């Protein structure tokens, strides 16, 4: 039974810091789940309106639009993270990311087993998230120091991905995808632990960071599944 006796920490014996930490974690998970709705909606619109084909025909322009739109919205989210506008901008960002994702979704759906591959990538990403969430609550060592090294790795991956738009090297693409899954899975662990330990006190910022981790793991896992497990019709 819950101990309802009054204590210096509150009526339930829970320290104020722990209450705030649990609130941030709960709100982060709720907003993260909500953010999947505009992502799916954006991807569906991109596929069904032909936007995915347009993006596929102009990879250079698509990359510029993606970088400007993504970084612009992320900057706006961080500037407004303490207000309800931050939540609105976050949902707009996830819708935009869904639109950008439609290019790959459309490509994979063109395969005979495309729907299966998408569900497999979704399931694999869910397993990664569940594993990292569990580790975040059980590992006692502070992993925040890994963040700067993971950030350097993410920058290297971004530069390599931009270069491969022009180089078109299959081996480099595979290497980038594998490294991206590893790096963003580790990022997910660090970001989740920061919320669990109370290092992140704003649930909008926390949701944005974890969403990006999940998005990148899913995209690169789907790419690998499409390459190695896709059946051409």
C-alpha positions, 0 to 999 in steps of 0.5 A: 500500500502507498504510505500516505503519511506526511513527511518533509518531502510531501504527503507521499514521502516523495522528494520534490525533485523526484516528483518533478523528474517523474513529471518530465519523464511522463510528459516526455513519453506522452508527447513522444507518443503523440509526435508519432501521429503527425509523423505518420500523417506526413509520410502518408501525405507525401506518398499519396500526393506524389511528393515522395517521387518529386523528392526522389527526382531532386535529391540535392534540392530535397537535402537543402529543404530538409536541412533548412526546414529541420534545423530551422524548426529545431531552433524555433522549438528550443527558443519556445520550449517553455511555452505551449508554442514549443509543443505546437512547433514540435508537432509541426517538426514531426509532421515535416519529418514525416514528409521527408520520410515519405521518399524512403517509405514510397521506395520501400512500398514499391517492393513486394514485401515493402509493408513487412519491411516497414513493420519490421523496422518499426518493431526493431526500433521499438525493441531498441527503444525498450532496451535503451529505456531499461538500461537508462533506469538500471545503469548507475554510471552517468553517461552524459560524458559520451554525448560529446563523442556521439555528437562528433560521430553524428557530425561525421555521419552527416558529412559523409551522407552529404558527400555520398549524394554526389559519390553514390558509393553503396559501401559508404551508404551501408557503413553510414547506416550501420554507424548511424544505428549504433550512434543514435541508439547510444544517443537514445540511452544518454538522452533517456538517462538524462531525463531519468536522472533529472538532468533534463527538466524540460519535456519539450527538449527531451522529446525532441532529442529522443524523437530524433534518436528514434527517427534516425534509428528507424530510417537507417534500419529501414534502409538496411532492410530495404537493401538486404531484405527487399523483394523487387516486384 
